[in-house]
Amino acid sequence: MQPLIFDAELIKRYDKAGPRYTSYPTAVQFHTGFNSAAYRAEALRSQNPQTPLSLYFHIPFCDTVCFYCACNKVVTKDRSRAAPYLARVYQELALQSQLFNPDRKVTQLHWGGGTPTFLSHEEMRTLMATTRQYFQLLDDDSGEYSIEIDPREAKNDTIALLRELGFNRMSLGVQDFEPTVQQAVNRLQTEAETFAVLDAARHEGFKSISIDLIYGLPHQTVETFSRTLDKIIAVQPDRLSVFNYAHLPTLFKPQRRINTEELPSPADKLAILQTTINHLTEAGYVYIGMDHFARPDDELAIAQRNGTLYRNFQGYATQADCDLIGLGITSIGKVGDSYSQNVKTLEEYYALIDAGQLAVFRGVALDADDKLRRDIITQLMCHFRLDIPTIEQAFNIHFQSYFAPEWQALASLKNDGLIEYNAEKIEVLPAGRLLVRNICMTFDKYLRLATEQRFSKVI
């Protein structure tokens, strides 16, 4: 169990903008100098047949727009638009498969969006069947095959089909059950249709079910959000993700339709977060970190106890040694010691794929310093602890000498009760666990070089 101390004054002082560290370096450091040729070279260097693969498919289509959404999406009611997109995804699968050893097993697979269940049942079948043509999927249900579900877009027969196709984990988007909140963000979704999907998933034998909530939306109060929490806790999902709504209307056009005056104040938002933490921990959920909670018997909690928890572009994960291949527009991959991202628009994607080219348009190759700092940040994010001698041995450094400025900066974090540290370890204390992003930012060299701020606030 990861204990937490909620210190409102401390949180207010440290509540500044910073990365979520789904990668290090973050996407801000991606550049067009790392192109499809650089990606191809990285893939061809990463050829260990024992290293598993992870596949991420971005399905961008949504029937309606949720005003809070910051994802890359195509809002349309025309279901026929999925067919030409999938035709290019099949071509991209073929192109990508040429770069990887065919003996490598796909131990992780994820359909995200957008709304993956925007696809018809036949399109879902064909997408999975085509994936099997080019990559070695597991048939024994031992893989982590997950999908994001909008309960408004899935019925019992859809859930049964997904299980038949090999999916065994899902996340359900809820955000909030309050009608006034749903109206304000244009996501009308009943409790009945949400819990019907959850019941169907359990009936079909899904191994892990997560529910996504957002705090900081219009009209939310401690009282109203507590009502949603109580309803969610009553159905006992395996995991919950409780995200902070980042209102960035200059970056995300749909957010311009949210009335800023209807958003909870910073004080109210903190109170909602504190109540959420209390409710979930009292209900027996473990704080995994970075908005995530899980039951003690869930694989994320087990991985954290075992020291095998990892963090990637889908959030927390249980496997660290995969090469992640991104498919579809805007998807991000991690191959070898590099990160890469596909083009962001349908038009660019179609043109590149039709020309027989990979869709990668930017990325970054990690140098030795990047890999060192990534390891430190990952350990702190996932385990709230860093074993310094292990880092020194793995990277052949003297920690305090290599990180002399950072070592001095840790003193203020210690004085504020966020960490304890000495020559052997850095330990994140209960008061620092909600602020682990701030602690990790100490080791982020790119933040020192940044001329503009492009991140949301940490709380």
C-alpha positions as CSV (number, residue, x, y, z in Angstrom):
1,M,0.0,0.0,0.0
2,Q,1.3,3.5,-0.9
3,P,0.4,5.9,1.9
4,L,-0.5,9.4,1.0
5,I,-0.5,12.7,3.0
6,F,-2.6,15.4,1.4
7,D,-1.0,18.8,2.4
8,A,-3.0,21.5,0.7
9,E,-0.6,24.3,1.3
10,L,2.3,22.2,0.1
11,I,0.4,21.3,-3.1
12,K,-0.5,24.9,-3.8
13,R,3.2,25.9,-3.6
14,Y,4.3,23.1,-5.9
15,D,1.3,23.2,-8.3
16,K,3.2,24.4,-11.4
17,A,3.2,23.1,-14.9
18,G,5.3,20.0,-15.7
19,P,5.5,16.9,-17.8
20,R,3.5,13.7,-17.1
21,Y,6.6,11.7,-18.1
22,T,5.0,9.1,-20.2
23,S,8.4,9.3,-21.8
24,Y,11.8,10.9,-21.2
25,P,12.7,12.9,-23.2
26,T,9.1,14.1,-23.6
27,A,7.3,14.7,-26.9
28,V,8.4,18.4,-26.6
29,Q,11.9,17.2,-27.6
30,F,10.7,15.3,-30.6
31,H,12.0,16.8,-33.9
32,T,11.7,16.3,-37.6
33,G,15.4,15.5,-37.9
34,F,14.4,12.1,-36.6
35,N,12.5,10.8,-39.6
36,S,11.3,7.5,-41.1
37,A,14.8,6.6,-42.2
38,A,16.1,7.1,-38.6
39,Y,13.2,5.1,-37.3
40,R,13.9,2.3,-39.8
41,A,17.6,2.2,-38.7
42,E,16.5,2.0,-35.0
43,A,14.1,-0.9,-35.8
44,L,16.7,-2.8,-37.7
45,R,19.1,-2.5,-34.7
46,S,16.5,-3.8,-32.3
47,Q,16.3,-7.4,-33.5
48,N,16.5,-9.6,-30.4
49,P,13.9,-12.3,-31.0
50,Q,13.4,-12.6,-27.3
51,T,12.3,-9.0,-26.9
52,P,8.5,-8.8,-27.1
53,L,6.5,-6.3,-29.1
54,S,3.7,-4.0,-28.1
55,L,1.3,-2.6,-30.7
56,Y,-0.7,0.6,-30.4
57,F,-3.5,1.4,-32.9
58,H,-5.0,4.9,-32.9
59,I,-8.6,4.8,-34.0
60,P,-9.3,8.5,-34.3
61,F,-13.1,8.6,-35.1
62,C,-15.7,9.9,-32.6
63,D,-19.5,10.2,-33.2
64,T,-19.7,13.4,-31.0
65,V,-17.1,15.7,-29.5
66,C,-16.5,15.9,-25.7
67,F,-15.6,19.4,-25.0
68,Y,-12.8,18.6,-22.5
69,C,-11.0,16.3,-25.0
70,A,-7.3,16.9,-25.9
71,C,-6.9,13.8,-28.0
72,N,-6.3,13.8,-31.8
73,K,-9.7,12.9,-33.2
74,V,-11.9,13.1,-36.2
75,V,-15.5,13.9,-35.2
76,T,-18.0,12.5,-37.7
77,K,-21.2,10.5,-37.9
78,D,-20.2,9.1,-41.2
79,R,-19.1,5.5,-40.3
80,S,-17.9,4.9,-43.8
81,R,-14.9,7.0,-43.1
82,A,-13.3,4.2,-41.1
83,A,-12.9,2.0,-44.2
84,P,-10.2,4.1,-46.1
85,Y,-8.4,4.7,-42.8
86,L,-8.2,1.0,-42.0
87,A,-7.1,0.2,-45.5
88,R,-4.0,2.4,-44.8
89,V,-3.5,0.9,-41.3
90,Y,-3.3,-2.6,-43.0
91,Q,-0.7,-1.2,-45.4
92,E,1.2,0.3,-42.5
93,L,1.1,-3.1,-40.7
94,A,2.8,-4.6,-43.7
95,L,5.5,-2.0,-43.8
96,Q,6.2,-2.2,-40.1
97,S,6.3,-6.0,-40.1
98,Q,9.2,-5.9,-42.6
99,L,11.4,-4.2,-39.9
100,F,11.0,-6.7,-37.1
101,N,11.9,-10.4,-36.5
102,P,8.8,-12.5,-37.2
103,D,9.5,-14.6,-34.2
104,R,8.9,-11.8,-31.8
105,K,5.7,-12.2,-29.8
106,V,3.2,-9.4,-29.3
107,T,2.7,-9.4,-25.5
108,Q,0.8,-6.1,-25.4
109,L,-1.7,-4.6,-27.7
110,H,-3.9,-1.6,-27.3
111,W,-6.7,0.1,-29.4
112,G,-7.1,3.7,-28.4
113,G,-8.7,6.8,-29.8
114,G,-10.9,8.5,-30.5
115,T,-13.4,5.7,-30.1
116,P,-12.2,2.3,-31.2
117,T,-15.8,0.9,-31.1
118,F,-16.7,3.4,-33.8
119,L,-15.7,0.5,-36.0
120,S,-18.2,-2.0,-37.2
121,H,-18.0,-5.6,-35.9
122,E,-16.7,-6.7,-39.3
123,E,-14.1,-4.0,-39.3
124,M,-12.9,-5.1,-35.9
125,R,-12.6,-8.7,-37.0
126,T,-10.7,-7.7,-40.1
127,L,-8.3,-5.4,-38.2
128,M,-7.4,-8.1,-35.7
129,A,-7.1,-10.8,-38.4
130,T,-4.9,-8.6,-40.5
131,T,-2.7,-7.9,-37.4
132,R,-2.3,-11.6,-37.0
133,Q,-1.1,-11.9,-40.6
134,Y,1.8,-9.6,-40.0
135,F,2.6,-10.1,-36.3
136,Q,2.7,-13.0,-33.9
137,L,-0.2,-12.5,-31.5
138,L,-0.6,-14.7,-28.5
139,D,-3.4,-17.3,-28.4
140,D,-3.3,-18.3,-24.8
141,D,-4.8,-15.1,-23.3
142,S,-1.5,-14.4,-21.5
143,G,-1.0,-11.1,-23.3
144,E,-2.1,-7.7,-22.1
145,Y,-4.6,-6.8,-24.9
146,S,-6.6,-3.7,-24.0
147,I,-9.1,-1.4,-25.5
148,E,-10.7,2.0,-24.6
149,I,-14.5,1.8,-24.5
150,D,-17.1,4.5,-24.8
151,P,-20.1,2.8,-23.1
152,R,-22.4,4.7,-25.4
153,E,-20.8,2.9,-28.4
154,A,-20.8,-0.7,-27.0
155,K,-23.5,-3.2,-26.3
156,N,-23.3,-6.8,-25.0
157,D,-22.6,-8.3,-28.4
158,T,-19.7,-5.8,-28.9
159,I,-18.1,-6.8,-25.6
160,A,-18.5,-10.5,-26.5
161,L,-16.9,-9.9,-29.9
162,L,-14.0,-8.0,-28.3
163,R,-13.3,-10.9,-25.9
164,E,-13.5,-13.4,-28.8
165,L,-10.9,-11.3,-30.7
166,G,-8.5,-11.6,-27.8
167,F,-9.0,-8.5,-25.7
168,N,-8.8,-9.2,-22.0
169,R,-8.6,-5.7,-20.5
170,M,-10.6,-2.5,-21.0
171,S,-11.0,1.0,-19.8
172,L,-14.4,2.7,-19.6
173,G,-14.7,6.4,-20.1
174,V,-17.1,7.9,-17.6
175,Q,-15.7,11.3,-16.4
176,D,-18.7,12.2,-14.3
177,F,-22.3,11.0,-13.8
178,E,-23.8,14.4,-12.9
179,P,-26.3,15.6,-15.6
180,T,-25.2,19.2,-15.3
181,V,-21.6,18.3,-15.7
182,Q,-22.4,16.0,-18.7
183,Q,-24.4,18.8,-20.4
184,A,-21.6,21.3,-19.9
185,V,-19.0,19.0,-21.6
186,N,-21.3,17.4,-24.2
187,R,-21.0,13.9,-22.9
188,L,-24.4,12.5,-22.1
189,Q,-24.0,9.0,-20.6
190,T,-26.3,7.2,-18.3
191,E,-25.2,5.0,-15.3
192,A,-27.3,2.2,-16.8
193,E,-25.5,2.0,-20.1
194,T,-22.1,2.3,-18.3
195,F,-22.7,-0.5,-15.8
196,A,-24.3,-2.7,-18.5
197,V,-20.9,-2.7,-20.3
198,L,-19.0,-3.3,-17.1
199,D,-21.3,-6.3,-16.3
200,A,-20.9,-7.6,-19.8
201,A,-17.1,-7.4,-19.6
202,R,-17.2,-9.4,-16.3
203,H,-19.5,-11.9,-17.8
204,E,-17.2,-12.4,-20.8
205,G,-14.2,-12.9,-18.5
206,F,-12.2,-9.6,-19.0
207,K,-9.3,-9.8,-16.6
208,S,-9.1,-6.1,-15.7
209,I,-11.6,-3.3,-16.0
210,S,-10.6,0.4,-15.4
211,I,-12.9,3.4,-15.2
212,D,-11.7,6.9,-16.2
213,L,-12.9,9.9,-14.2
214,I,-12.0,13.6,-14.6
215,Y,-12.0,16.2,-11.8
216,G,-12.0,20.0,-12.5
217,L,-14.9,19.9,-15.0
218,P,-17.6,22.6,-15.1
219,H,-20.1,22.5,-12.2
220,Q,-18.2,19.9,-10.2
221,T,-18.2,20.2,-6.4
222,V,-17.0,18.0,-3.6
223,E,-20.6,16.9,-3.0
224,T,-21.4,16.1,-6.7
225,F,-18.2,14.3,-7.5
226,S,-18.5,12.3,-4.3
227,R,-21.8,11.0,-5.6
228,T,-20.1,9.8,-8.8
229,L,-17.3,8.2,-6.8
230,D,-19.7,6.3,-4.5
231,K,-21.5,4.8,-7.5
232,I,-18.2,3.8,-9.1
233,I,-16.8,2.3,-5.9
234,A,-20.0,0.3,-5.4
235,V,-19.3,-1.7,-8.6
236,Q,-15.6,-2.3,-7.6
237,P,-13.6,-1.8,-10.8
238,D,-10.1,-3.2,-10.8
239,R,-8.6,0.2,-11.5
240,L,-9.5,3.9,-11.6
241,S,-7.8,6.8,-13.4
242,V,-8.8,10.1,-11.9
243,F,-7.4,12.7,-14.2
244,N,-7.0,16.4,-13.6
245,Y,-8.8,18.5,-16.3
246,A,-6.3,20.8,-17.9
247,H,-8.1,23.7,-19.4
248,L,-6.0,24.8,-22.4
249,P,-8.4,26.3,-24.9
250,T,-5.7,28.0,-26.9
251,L,-4.3,24.5,-27.7
252,F,-7.5,22.4,-27.9
253,K,-10.4,24.0,-29.8
254,P,-13.2,21.9,-28.3
255,Q,-12.3,23.3,-24.9
256,R,-13.3,26.8,-26.1
257,R,-16.9,25.7,-25.7
258,I,-16.5,25.2,-22.0
259,N,-17.4,28.3,-19.9
260,T,-14.4,29.1,-17.8
261,E,-16.6,30.7,-15.2
262,E,-18.3,27.4,-14.6
263,L,-15.0,25.6,-13.7
264,P,-14.4,24.9,-10.0
265,S,-11.9,27.2,-8.3
266,P,-8.4,26.0,-7.5
267,A,-9.4,25.6,-3.9
268,D,-12.5,23.6,-4.8
269,K,-10.5,21.5,-7.2
270,L,-8.0,20.6,-4.5
271,A,-10.9,19.7,-2.2
272,I,-12.4,17.4,-4.8
273,L,-9.0,15.7,-5.2
274,Q,-8.6,15.3,-1.4
275,T,-12.0,13.8,-1.1
276,T,-11.4,11.4,-4.0
277,I,-8.2,10.2,-2.4
278,N,-9.9,9.6,0.9
279,H,-12.8,7.8,-0.7
280,L,-10.7,5.5,-2.7
281,T,-8.1,4.6,-0.1
282,E,-10.9,4.0,2.5
283,A,-12.4,1.6,-0.1
284,G,-9.1,-0.3,-0.2
285,Y,-7.6,1.0,-3.5
286,V,-3.9,1.4,-3.7
287,Y,-2.4,4.7,-5.0
288,I,-0.2,3.6,-7.9
289,G,0.8,7.2,-8.8
290,M,0.0,9.9,-11.3
291,D,-3.9,9.8,-11.0
292,H,-4.0,5.9,-10.9
293,F,-5.5,3.7,-8.3
294,A,-5.9,-0.1,-8.3
295,R,-7.2,-2.9,-6.1
296,P,-4.4,-4.6,-4.2
297,D,-4.9,-7.8,-6.3
298,D,-4.7,-5.9,-9.6
299,E,-1.6,-6.6,-11.8
300,L,-0.5,-2.9,-11.5
301,A,-0.5,-3.1,-7.7
302,I,1.3,-6.4,-7.9
303,A,3.9,-5.1,-10.4
304,Q,4.5,-2.1,-8.1
305,R,5.1,-4.4,-5.1
306,N,7.4,-6.6,-7.2
307,G,9.4,-3.7,-8.6
308,T,8.4,-4.4,-12.2
309,L,6.0,-1.5,-12.8
310,Y,6.7,0.6,-15.9
311,R,5.4,3.8,-17.5
312,N,4.8,4.5,-21.2
313,F,2.5,6.4,-23.5
314,Q,-0.6,4.5,-22.3
315,G,0.2,5.2,-18.7
316,Y,1.4,2.6,-16.2
317,A,2.2,-0.9,-17.5
318,T,3.7,-4.1,-16.3
319,Q,6.2,-4.8,-19.0
320,A,9.3,-2.6,-19.5
321,D,11.2,-4.5,-22.2
322,C,8.8,-4.2,-25.2
323,D,9.4,-2.3,-28.4
324,L,6.3,-0.3,-28.9
325,I,5.1,0.1,-32.5
326,G,2.6,3.0,-33.1
327,L,0.1,2.6,-35.9
328,G,-2.3,5.2,-37.3
329,I,-2.3,8.9,-37.2
330,T,-0.5,10.7,-34.3
331,S,0.5,7.4,-32.6
332,I,3.8,7.3,-30.7
333,G,6.2,4.4,-30.6
334,K,9.3,3.4,-28.7
335,V,11.8,1.3,-30.6
336,G,15.2,0.6,-29.3
337,D,16.6,3.8,-27.7
338,S,14.2,6.1,-29.7
339,Y,10.8,7.6,-29.6
340,S,8.8,8.4,-32.8
341,Q,5.5,9.8,-33.8
342,N,3.3,9.4,-36.9
343,V,1.9,12.4,-38.8
344,K,-1.2,13.9,-37.3
345,T,-3.7,14.4,-40.1
346,L,-5.6,11.9,-42.3
347,E,-4.4,13.6,-45.5
348,E,-0.7,13.4,-44.6
349,Y,-1.1,9.8,-43.4
350,Y,-2.9,8.6,-46.5
351,A,-0.4,10.3,-48.8
352,L,2.6,8.7,-47.1
353,I,1.1,5.2,-46.8
354,D,-0.2,5.3,-50.4
355,A,3.4,6.1,-51.5
356,G,4.7,3.0,-49.6
357,Q,6.4,5.1,-46.9
358,L,6.3,4.9,-43.1
359,A,4.2,7.6,-41.5
360,V,6.8,8.7,-39.0
361,F,7.5,12.4,-39.2
362,R,9.4,13.2,-36.0
363,G,11.0,11.6,-32.9
364,V,14.2,11.5,-30.9
365,A,17.1,9.2,-30.5
366,L,18.3,9.0,-26.8
367,D,21.9,9.7,-25.9
368,A,23.6,8.2,-22.8
369,D,22.5,11.1,-20.6
370,D,18.9,10.7,-21.7
371,K,18.9,7.0,-20.9
372,L,20.3,7.7,-17.5
373,R,17.8,10.4,-16.6
374,R,15.0,8.3,-18.1
375,D,15.9,5.4,-15.7
376,I,15.9,7.7,-12.7
377,I,12.6,9.3,-13.6
378,T,10.9,6.0,-14.3
379,Q,12.0,4.5,-11.0
380,L,10.7,7.5,-9.1
381,M,7.4,7.6,-11.0
382,C,6.7,3.9,-10.6
383,H,8.2,3.0,-7.3
384,F,8.7,6.3,-5.4
385,R,12.2,5.2,-4.7
386,L,15.6,5.3,-6.4
387,D,18.5,2.9,-5.4
388,I,21.5,5.1,-6.1
389,P,24.2,2.3,-6.1
390,T,22.3,0.4,-8.7
391,I,22.2,3.5,-10.9
392,E,25.9,4.1,-10.4
393,Q,26.8,0.6,-11.3
394,A,24.5,0.4,-14.4
395,F,25.7,3.7,-15.8
396,N,29.3,3.8,-14.4
397,I,28.9,7.2,-12.7
398,H,29.3,8.7,-9.3
399,F,25.8,10.0,-8.7
400,Q,26.5,13.1,-6.5
401,S,29.3,14.2,-8.9
402,Y,27.3,13.7,-12.1
403,F,24.2,15.3,-10.6
404,A,25.8,18.0,-8.5
405,P,23.2,20.8,-9.3
406,E,20.4,18.3,-8.9
407,W,21.8,17.0,-5.6
408,Q,21.7,20.5,-4.2
409,A,18.2,21.1,-5.5
410,L,17.0,18.0,-3.6
411,A,17.6,19.8,-0.3
412,S,14.6,22.0,-0.7
413,L,12.4,19.0,-1.5
414,K,13.7,17.3,1.7
415,N,13.1,20.5,3.8
416,D,9.5,20.5,2.6
417,G,9.0,16.9,3.5
418,L,8.6,15.5,0.0
419,I,11.7,13.2,0.1
420,E,14.4,11.7,2.1
421,Y,17.8,11.1,0.5
422,N,21.3,10.1,1.1
423,A,24.2,8.4,-0.8
424,E,22.2,5.2,-1.0
425,K,18.7,6.2,-2.0
426,I,16.1,8.8,-2.8
427,E,12.8,8.0,-1.1
428,V,9.5,9.8,-1.9
429,L,7.6,10.4,1.3
430,P,3.8,10.2,1.7
431,A,3.6,14.0,1.4
432,G,5.6,13.9,-1.9
433,R,3.7,11.2,-3.7
434,L,1.1,13.5,-5.2
435,L,4.0,15.7,-6.3
436,V,6.2,13.1,-7.8
437,R,6.2,15.0,-11.1
438,N,7.9,17.9,-9.4
439,I,10.5,15.6,-7.9
440,C,11.2,14.1,-11.3
441,M,11.5,17.5,-12.9
442,T,14.6,18.0,-10.8
443,F,16.4,15.5,-13.1
444,D,14.9,16.9,-16.4
445,K,17.7,18.8,-18.1
446,Y,15.4,20.0,-20.9
447,L,13.2,22.0,-18.5
448,R,16.3,24.1,-17.7
449,L,16.7,24.8,-21.4
450,A,13.0,25.5,-22.2
451,T,12.1,29.0,-23.4
452,E,8.4,28.4,-23.2
453,Q,6.1,26.3,-21.0
454,R,4.0,23.6,-22.8
455,F,2.7,21.5,-20.0
456,S,-0.4,21.3,-17.8
457,K,-0.2,21.8,-14.0
458,V,0.7,18.9,-11.9
459,I,-2.5,18.9,-9.8
